[in-house]
Amino acid sequence: RAIVDNARVLAATLKAGGADIVSGGTDSHIVLLDLRPKGLTGNITENSLERAGMTCNKNAVPYDPEPPMVTSGVRLGTPAATTRGFGQAEWKQVGEMIIEVLDGLKANGPEGNAAVEKAVKEKVTALCARFPIYPTL
């Protein structure tokens, strides 16, 4: 249940930040983000989020005009970090960090977004440090 609740929080946060969620939300552990309203592509967004410390996959959206190696969307999932201990407050932060990277990409382009990616990676690192994978080691 927490995985789905967290996915809903993530989807709502992304939507509030001006992103478009395929189907308007989620009823599962996956959030499919349509990047066309932000003028971005999946491959560029996937790489930028990776540099910022967040993993996602580029993904086609319905009626995607982009080829499969580019795509117009990314797929985000909540199981791993929820299992790690992230709750709704943390997923709201994750959504805000994703929007920060997306807005940086839109404003700066992929070559000029390094400062945003670095700043977000510091936030990601701090958030993850609060929820270690192996807390007893």
N, C-alpha and C positions, 0 to 999 in steps of 0.2 A: 504493500500500500504506500509506503514512504517513497518508493521509487517513482510511482505515478504522481503522487502529490508534488514531489520535487520537480518532475518534468513539467507539471502545470505551472508551477511558480516560475521556472525558467522561461517557458513560453510566454507567460504574461509579462515578464520583465522585458523580454526581447521585443514584444509587441509594443509595450509602452515606450521603448526606445526607438520606435519607427521602423522596426523590421517587420516582415510579413511571415506569418506562420502558415504553412500549407494546411488546409482544412480549418484554419482559425485557432487551433489549439492542439491538444493531444489527449488521448485516452490511454496511452501506453508509456513506455520508458523512453520513447524517441521523440525528438522535436526536429521537424524538417523545416529548415529556414530558407525561405525564398529571398534571394539577395537582389533580385531585379529592382525593387523599389529603392535600394541603396546604390544602384548602378555598379554592382560588384559581381564577380564570378566566383564559383566554388573553388577553383584551383588556387586562385590568388588568396582568397580568404582562408582556405585550409593551411596554406603555407604561413600566412601572417599569424594566425592563431597558434600554430605550432611554435613559431619563434617567441610568442608571448607566453608559452608554457601550457597551452591548452590543446588537447587533441580532438579532432573532429575528422569527418570524411566529406570530401566533395560529393554531391549527390544531385542527380537530375530531379527536377520538379515537373509536375504535370505540364505538358505542352512546352517543354524546355526547348528554346531556340538554339541553345549552345550544344556543341558536340560533347560526347561522353567524357573526353579527357579535359574538358573545361567546366561544364555544368553551370547552372544558375542557382545552385543551392548547396547547403551543407547539412549534414545529419549530425545531431548532437544526442548524446545519451546520458542518462543519470545513474545507472546501476553502480558503476565502479566507485564514484565519489560518495554516493549514498551509503554504500557498504562501508566505506572508509569513515563515515560519521557525519557527512554534510547533511544539514537540515535545510528547512525552507529559507532561513536567513542567509545561509551560505550560498544557496542556489540563486537567490536574488543578487548577491554580490557577483557571482559568476556571470549572470546575465548582464549586469552593468559593465563588467570588464569586457565581455564580448562586444557590446555596443561601443565601448570606448575604442576598441581595435577597429571595428567596422567604420566608425566615424573618422578615425585617423586615416584609414585606407582611402576613404572617399575624399578627404581633404588633401592628403599628402601623396597619394598614389603608393604603389607597393615599394618603390625605391626610396621614398621619403618618410616611411612610417617607422623607422627603427627606434626613434625616441619613445613613441607611444608603446611599441612592442616591449621595449626594455622596462618602461614604467609599469606596465601591466604585469610583466613577468615577475617583478618584485612583489606585487600584490598577490599573485598566484602562489609564489614561493612562501610568503608569509601565511596565507590561508592554509596551504597544505601542511605547513609545519605544525599547525594546531591540531591536525588530524593525521598523525603518522600511520603508515601502512602497517607496521609492526610495532605497536606501542609498548610491548614488553621487552623489546630488544634494546 
